[in-house]
């Protein structure tokens, strides 16, 4: 397969490795981008394990809570100018509040009532009024029978609106104010660290197997016996779990304890069980790419010149 300059550029952005190393990795991997990233990691040449895509979608993330339920939604627009529009901000706020009364799916939120019409129709009306395309890209809901669902917004532009929205569910019969205080701290932690899963059991096994494969190849290159390699891989997997699972991560508020230990400490203080049962993190535009364009060209396009 022919390796193009565009492919090399994309791999450089994903891995942080040098141009020639990226070209070699693509050649060794038959042009498979993910396999090339793994090849670079195996050789110790990649600076990042995560797939790095430019975040380019605009709009806002909105959160809303009501009792033991909270919702987070992402409403995208074409430009950042719209995110500053009061009408758009009001719409995102209303959609987030409406989402609390649904099962959290985009379909249910789109169909729910908003001032006498469906959310979907309200968005269509806003498109006509504001003059820019908008999309309810995703939504989620967390609920507890007893306890709290705490919310946090990062990059806040108005109450409940910003660039990152986080929900954290704590189940307990203990003091609700203290539960919510810890829940908000954990939500801030989630905003900062972006864990892949709540715990090891909830990690995508495909991700675990991929990491294990990379760690195994790295360990084999050490030339050590199989029994030592096995222990090396186990140690690296433990470290990986500590980095990507919420419960095992060092708590940003107090790095001397894990998030799991912080929850256990509150349970001890309250004298009752406290369970961290779930979290949701939405970052505006993550996973969406759009064509890069310089500002002058964007203005010219917008004015038809």
C-alpha positions, -999 to 999 in steps of 0.1 A, spaced: 0 0 0 12 35 -9 20 56 22 9 92 15 21 124 32 -14 130 45 -13 96 63 21 105 78 8 138 90 -23 122 106 -1 97 124 22 124 137 -8 142 151 -21 111 168 12 99 182 36 129 185 63 107 169 88 119 143 80 120 106 103 92 95 92 70 125 56 75 114 64 66 78 82 34 90 53 25 113 28 29 85 49 8 62 53 -19 88 15 -19 95 4 -19 59 -12 16 62 -34 6 92 -35 38 113 -44 21 147 -18 -7 141 8 20 133 0 38 166 5 5 185 38 -2 166 51 32 177 41 26 212 57 -8 212 90 9 201 85 36 227 82 63 201 46 74 206 41 102 231 4 95 236 -18 64 237 -50 82 230 -64 87 195 -60 125 191 -85 142 168 -90 179 165 -121 190 184 -139 214 161 -176 213 167 -192 244 184 -222 250 206 -227 242 243 -230 214 268 -259 218 292 -266 202 326 -298 201 348 -307 184 380 -340 176 398 -340 156 430 -322 123 425 -319 128 387 -297 149 364 -292 151 327 -264 164 304 -269 173 267 -248 185 239 -263 209 213 -240 217 185 -239 247 162 -217 257 132 -198 286 149 -188 297 183 -207 330 178 -239 311 183 -228 298 217 -228 334 229 -263 340 216 -288 344 245 -315 327 225 -293 297 219 -282 296 255 -318 297 267 -326 268 243 -298 246 256 -309 253 292 -345 243 284 -335 212 265 -313 201 295 -342 206 319 -366 187 296 -341 158 294 -343 152 331 -379 140 326 -369 114 300 -348 82 298 -319 103 286 -317 90 250 -315 115 222 -347 101 207 -367 106 239 -353 141 245 -360 151 209 -396 140 213 -404 154 247 -425 186 252 -409 220 253 -432 250 256 -460 232 237 -439 217 209 -413 189 207 -376 196 214 -369 187 178 -394 213 165 -380 239 190 -345 233 176 -359 236 140 -375 269 149 -342 281 164 -324 272 132 -348 294 113 -345 323 138 -307 322 144 -298 312 108 -274 284 116 -277 246 116 -280 230 150 -279 194 162 -288 177 194 -259 154 192 -262 134 224 -277 133 259 -275 112 290 -293 107 324 -282 95 358 -307 87 385 -306 73 421 -334 61 443 -316 73 474 -286 97 473 -275 124 449 -265 131 413 -241 159 415 -233 181 385 -203 203 374 -197 225 344 -163 235 332 -157 265 310 -190 279 322 -206 307 301 -239 307 321 -255 287 348 -255 250 338 -239 258 304 -203 254 293 -177 234 274 -176 203 297 -205 188 316 -202 161 342 -227 140 362 -217 119 392 -241 95 411 -236 87 448 -260 63 463 -265 65 501 -290 73 529 -265 97 545 -263 134 547 -273 147 513 -253 180 516 -221 161 524 -228 136 496 -233 164 471 -202 182 482 -181 151 475 -200 143 444 -192 178 430 -155 173 438 -155 140 420 -173 156 391 -145 183 390 -120 154 391 -138 137 361 -137 169 341 -100 171 346 -90 135 341 -115 121 317 -115 85 330 -125 57 305 -147 38 330 -159 37 366 -139 6 375 -119 -22 359 -150 -44 354 -166 -17 332 -136 -11 310 -141 -20 273 -124 -54 270 -112 -45 235 -93 -16 250 -78 -39 277 -67 -65 252 -51 -38 230 -31 -24 259 -21 -59 270 -9 -67 235 12 -35 234 26 -41 269 35 -77 260 54 -67 229 73 -41 249 82 -66 275 93 -92 250 118 -68 235 135 -68 269 146 -104 263 136 -115 297 121 -150 305 83 -156 300 75 -157 337 92 -123 342 74 -109 311 41 -120 325 48 -101 358 59 -70 338 27 -70 318 6 -74 350 24 -45 366 18 -23 336 -18 -32 334 -23 -23 371 -7 11 363 -30 15 333 -61 7 354 -49 34 379 -47 59 351 -80 53 333 -106 40 359 -123 66 381 -122 46 413 -85 38 411 -73 73 400 -55 95 425 -81 120 436 -73 155 422 -86 171 454 -63 150 476 -37 130 455 -27 110 487 -59 89 483 -78 74 454 -113 84 444 -125 51 458 -108 58 492 -124 93 493 -158 77 490 -149 51 517 -138 79 540 -171 97 536 -190 65 543 -170 61 575 -178 97 585 -215 93 578 -217 58 594 -235 44 564 -227 28 530 -219 52 501 -216 38 466 -202 56 436 -225 42 410 -219 61 378 -206 91 360 -210 108 326 -186 133 310 -195 153 279 -168 176 263 -180 198 236 -172 185 201 -151 155 212 -147 131 184 -160 155 157 -137 171 132 -143 198 107 -122 212 79 -97 237 91 -102 273 78 -84 305 86 -105 333 101 -104 356 71 -116 328 49 -144 320 74 -156 356 74 -155 358 37 -175 326 34 -200 338 59 -205 371 40 -206 355 6 -174 373 -6 
